[in-house]
Every structure is written in structure tokens, then in C-alpha cells.
């Protein structure tokens, strides 16, 4: 297996909590999918080489729908990233998943409908997604969890909604009947694209509050609610960052292989002879090992 290089996807708050904001070398790369959300920072964290990208751009300028997921993942691939640890805020759909806990999802329900969701618009590629998050990475994160300052749920189903508004109460109750444990807006297509790029990908979900299903006072002052939400997000982000830092050495030392390494091996359905050289060249960082340019 190739040497491990870890990509981290999160927001500016996660970069601050990890202590990497403003450090290292900044990269702006050209991708076939346009510009990535923000300059990618390469540095070392606790001796481990990392590449950090802000999912929503500098200053959170992209909402979840408009975030350039394809460009972000493609750029990480260009930089030699092999493993991706992501973090994102969510709402809890279960009483036992309390705000400030952490969740390591093992399943996802995709309810997005406005986002480009594949690298392969010009090739029929069908990756296997039965287990949408890398089992190897999830196991390494779980092994680091006992030292966490909060409870880390080792599994859970993440329902990804389009947004940008939050759920209605009826929707929130519906998601609970579907078996979802947390609701967020960023896991998809990020997890799918990571699989299409043969990247190991795992997510640390950061519950900031209970979702709309949970009874709460309708009389709360909006300003107070906003301030409390910001404080909760900052606190749970710090806990997520601490878990990622504890897991990083384990990830860097890992040489275990899994299906993520060869997700495309049986996934390309298009007749090789009908795939233009231009497509092979454009997607070489992803398909090069299977479709060399100029070779039918």
C-alpha cells in the first residue's frame, strides 16, 4: 500500500481547534471541476503530514449545496492524499445522542437532489456503497475514543438533507422513523466522491443540538439561541478535533488495505474502446491505473 497522507475536511473552526490555521504551505490547484473551496493547507500535525481544506471556503461563503465537493476531493487526490478525515455539525435525532457527544456514522441516507454527485459524467462508473464510510478509518477513530472528553457513539445513520433550511418538525419525526440518528447537510456527495476517488473516508459528526423533533420552548429569544448555538458548535468542534488528533498517529501508521483501495476495479461499465482519450487524460488522477491514455 502507498504511504499514508491524511486529508482533513472541515471548517475554519476545526482548523483553529486543530492548531493548523495559518500554518504550512498554501496550494491553489486547477481541477476539471473548477476551483476548490479555499486554498489547501499542507503542514504537519503531531508529526503527521496533512492537507487541510475548508469545505465551505474562507469565511464560509459556500452553503452545503454550493460547496465544490468534486473540486475539493480531486485537489486532495492531486496532492497525494490517501485517507480523509472529515468533520461536520449535525442535529441529533436520538435522545441518547446528546449535544456535545460525537458520532462515527457507518451508514448514510442521501436526500440531496441539487448537487453534482459524481466525477464520472462521461463514463458509466458504479462504485459499491454498501458501507459508505471506510471501516478501517472508523475503527482507528473508535480506538482513539476511550480517551475522549465526551461519549463517542461508534456507529449511526446520518441522513443528509439538501438544506439550506433546517428540518421541519414533521420531517424530523419522519427521519427518526427511517432509522436515522443524526441529520446534516454535508456527508453527501462527499462520501460518495471519496469512494469514487479510491480514498479512505470517515466522518466525525458533531451534534450541536437536538433536531426539530425534540420539544423546546417556542419563547426562547433568537439572539440567546444563536449565541448558545455558536458556543455549542465551538465546544463540540474542539472535542472532534481532539479525537482526530488522537487518531492521526494510528492512521499514519496504518497499512491495512480495504475495498476503498480498489473501489473502481470492477466499477467501470463503459466499453474501454469508447472512452475518449480526452476523458482519460482529464480524469487521469482518478482512472489512470485502469484507463491509461492512448491505450484501448
Helices and strands as residue ranges (DSSP letters): E 6-10, H 12-18, E 25-27, E 40-45, E 48-54, H 69-78, E 83-92, E 102-103, E 107-111, H 135-145, E 152-153, E 157-161, H 169-177, E 182-184, H 187-196, E 200-210, H 222-253, G 259-262, G 272-274, H 277-282, H 284-287
